[in-house]
Amino acid sequence: MATIDATFAPGRPARRVDWLGRSAVFCYLTIAAGQLLFTAFILLYYYPSALSGDFAAWNNKPLIKGFVAGDTAGNLFFAVHVLMAAVITLGGLVQLVPAIRGRRPAIHRWNGRVYLLSALALALGGLWMTWGRGTWLNYIGAIGITLDALLILAFAALAWRAARERRFVDHRRWAIRLFAVASAVWFMRVGYMAWGLATGGAGIGKAMDGPFDLFLAFANSLLPLAIAELYLRAGAHGTAAAKKGVAALLGLCGLVILAGSAGAWMVMWGPYI
Ligand code: HEM
């Protein structure tokens, strides 16, 4: 009540609502919900088989390669990849919570190191699986995910360097960019489902070679990165109108993410656990 009275007291300037901050929190919560579902799938589907050595069980769901009898190195790379996938997905969500950064800096530092190491392992291991093991359906898709791996490696290095040099404003910027591109494989799944719900699957090819597939091969990292960039710029020196515009965009993204995550759970993850 006191806040309301103070806000509307005659003679005092009306308190501005921080729409950008609010919609960023909303968008983060929708991402967290979707990524927790992805983590649950990885923990329930891949962890038991990867940790017990029952690698053949991976192929109970459609994969490009998954388990290949006799390919010990490829199977081990895949096992490490899916084990680290849960670590990076959960770690990224924890890393972005301001209360943890502010009140538990030790957790932020240690989780940050684990996050950067898992980013390194996933990007380098993913590159090897793509080009060394030959896990791809078409060149454009392979090049798209390669670009993502290179962005992950570059932003991880820049976020780490800024933290080491105690340039915390820069560190936050690079960390948000890193989160955007490290979440690309998840954005891709959510993007497919949201698009499928909206259009019935227009432009999706049988070998993931339709116009939408080719678009999403690059948009899975570049679109979240562009939106993160708009958010950072609006927050740093945007006009009131720009802040409102980006806030509306984040709100819309949150709704798309909710729909796409629910679809991904129902079609891509839930049926296999
Ligand atoms: C950084 C975050 C990443 C996460 C969380 C992640 C997660 C996963 C998961 C869960 C799978 C199992 C497939 C499924 O069930 O959908 C997988 C497979 C795979 N990932 Fe990643 N990945 C990441 C990054 C990358 C990168 C950067 C590349 C390539 C440069 C890559 C290449 C692959 C390949 C080739 C497979 C095997 C696909 C198959 O055999 O069907 N991943 N990844």
Residues whose N, C-alpha, C, O or C-beta is under 5 A from the ligand:
A	BS01	HEM	L63 I64 K65 G66 A85 L122 A123 G126 L127 M129 T130 T135 I145 T146 D148 A149 A182 V185
